[in-house]
Amino acid sequence: MNIAALNLRQAIMYKMQGSSANDVQETITDAIASGQEKTLPGLGVLFEVLWQNSDQATRQSMVQTIADHLPKQA
């Protein structure tokens, strides 16, 4: 597979394929701890996987958690 020909979403999925739950947790933890904006697209792809594989109740819970923890005023 030519990774250079992949779009960003595909490249992230290719890099993460075969990852264990521990690997995924480490990836998320490291991305958040680094604070680098370049890690945000990868986290977005992982969130997309989570969202697409969650039922409506879980999605609502995620949305509520996010809404509850956003700043009240910008």
C-alpha positions, 0 to 999 in steps of 0.5 A, spaced: 500 500 500 502 506 498 501 510 504 503 517 500 497 516 496 492 516 502 488 521 504 489 523 512 483 519 514 486 513 511 493 514 513 491 515 520 486 508 519 492 505 516 497 507 522 492 504 527 490 498 524 491 492 528 492 496 535 490 493 541 486 497 546 492 499 550 495 502 544 489 506 542 489 509 549 496 510 549 495 514 542 490 518 545 493 520 552 500 522 548 496 526 543 492 530 549 499 530 553 503 533 547 498 539 546 500 539 539 495 541 534 497 536 529 495 531 533 487 533 533 486 530 526 488 523 528 483 524 535 478 526 530 478 520 526 478 516 532 472 520 535 469 518 528 470 511 529 467 511 536 461 515 534 460 511 528 460 505 532 456 507 538 448 507 539 444 513 540 444 513 547 451 513 548 452 518 542 447 523 547 451 521 553 458 523 549 454 530 546 452 531 553 459 530 556 462 535 551 457 540 552 457 540 559 465 541 559 465 547 554 467 554 557 461 557 558 463 564 555 469 565 550 
